[in-house]
Structures are given as structure tokens and as C-alpha cells.
Amino acid sequence: MDSVQGEPTPSRGEQIQAAEHEQAKQRLLAQAERERIPAEETTRAVPDRRWRRGQ
């Protein structure tokens, strides 16, 4: 849909669709945040001695 300057306000259906789209985006962001693994946990996965082995 091309936006034309001076176009009237979006129809009720378009407003509802935009609101639903925003809600879906927020749900996805919240889910991604819940499933995110903190960086501290990922760096603790490899023991320090493994990195010192080659020294």
C-alpha cells in the first residue's frame, strides 16, 4: 500500500490491524527476552583451564 500525502486518517480496520501488529511484535520481543541466555552463562560454559592449556 503506497501512502499518499494528504491521505485521510486510516480506516478503523487499518487501525485495528496496526494495533494487532504492534501487540504481536511486543509478544515476540517479550518471548525473545525470556529465552535469552545471559552472556555470563555463555562465557562460563568453557573452563578457564582450557584457554590456558596452550600457554
JONOR-V995066 format. One record per residue. N is the residue number from 1. RES is the residue in one letter. OMEGA is omega as a letter, one per 20 degrees, with the letter a starting at -180 (* if undefined). BURIAL is 1 if it has 24 or more other C-alpha atoms within 12 Angstrom, else 0. D_FIRST is the distance of its C-alpha to the first C-alpha in whole Angstrom. Layout:
N RES OMEGA BURIAL D_FIRST
N RES OMEGA BURIAL D_FIRST
This chain:
1 M r 0 0
2 D r 0 4
3 S a 0 6
4 V a 0 9
5 Q a 0 13
6 G a 0 15
7 E r 0 12
8 P a 0 14
9 T a 0 14
10 P r 0 12
11 S a 0 13
12 R r 0 16
13 G r 0 14
14 E r 0 11
15 Q r 0 14
16 I a 0 16
17 Q r 0 14
18 A r 0 13
19 A r 0 17
20 E r 0 18
21 H r 0 16
22 E r 0 18
23 Q r 0 21
24 A r 0 21
25 K r 0 20
26 Q r 0 23
27 R r 0 25
28 L r 0 25
29 L r 0 26
30 A r 0 29
31 Q r 0 30
32 A r 0 30
33 E r 0 32
34 R a 0 34
35 E a 0 34
36 R r 0 35
37 I r 0 38
38 P a 0 40
39 A a 0 41
40 E a 0 45
41 E a 0 45
42 T a 0 43
43 T r 0 46
44 R a 0 49
45 A a 0 48
46 V r 0 50
47 P r 0 54
48 D a 0 55
49 R r 0 58
50 R a 0 56
51 W a 0 55
52 R a 0 58
53 R a 0 60
54 G a 0 59
55 Q * 0 61
